């Protein structure tokens, strides 16, 4: 599963003694199998009340943000997300529905 966590929302003023505190992440995940791919997107709020290990915005990496998002979501939600992508790919490989136009 490939993550994109590059788009973030930050406080524009000091928050809990720090500047540039990330409070929300716009994420996208994707997964591919051969020529087929699936994706999902959403946002995840981050806890900004406990900032003992605060990292200045200039030092934050996408990998760090991904870790924060996964931790905030929890293991079960991340596993559900990956299962959903697998289900999307399975539906592309073996469709169970189709769209038709009546009268044609």
N, C-alpha and C positions, 0 to 999 in steps of 0.2 A: 504494500500500500504506500503510495507516494503522497506526501503532505506538501501543501503550500500554505505557509503561515506568514506571508510577507506583509499583509495589510493589517494594521493595528490602529486602535484608538488610544490616544494618550491624553492625560490631563494637561491642559495648557497652563495651569498654575500649580504652584507647589501643593503637593498632596502628601500628608503624613511625613513632612520633613524632606521630601525629595522632589526633584524636577523631572519631567518626562516619564511619569509613571504610566505604564501600559495597563489599561483596565479592561480592554476588550480586543479579541482577535477574530478576524474574518478568515476562516480556514476553508480549504478545499482539499479533498482527498480523491485520488484516482487509482485505478488498478486496471491492468490489461492482461489479456491472454490471447496471444497471437494477434489477429487483426481486430479483436473485440476489446472494448474498454468501457468502463463504468466510472461514474464520478458522483460525488455528493459535496454539498457545501453548507456552511452555517456560520454561526458566531458563537464564541465562548467567552463569557465574562470571567475575569480573574479576580481572586481575592487580593485586594489592595490594602487591607488593614494590617497585615503582618508583613513588614518589609525589612526584617532583620538582615536578610541576605540580598539586599537590593543591588541590582546591577544597573549602572548608568546606561541610558538609552544608547549612547554611542558605542557601548561594548556589547550590546545584545545581539545575538545571532539568531537566525531563523531556527536553527536546531534547538536553541534554548527555548524559544517561543513554542515550538512544537511540543517539547517536553512539558511545559507549563499547561498547554492545552490538554494534552493527554492526561496529565495528573488531575486537572480540574474536571475533566469528563469522567474519569474513573475507568478502570480496566474493563468492566462489563460493557460500558457504552462504546468504548473503542472496539471491542470484539464484535459488538452488534453492528457497528458501522462497517467493519470489514466483511461480516456475514452478508450485509445488505449489498455490498458491491459484488460479492460472489453470486448472490441471487440475481442481480441485474445481468451479469455476464451469462449465467445459466439460461435466463429467459431469452437473451439474444441468440444463444446457441440452439436452444430448443423452445421456440415460441409456444406459449399456451393460449395466446389470444391473437386476434387480427382485427384490423379496422376495415370495414366494408361500407360501400355506399348503396343504400336501398334502391332497387330499380335498375341497377346496372350490372 
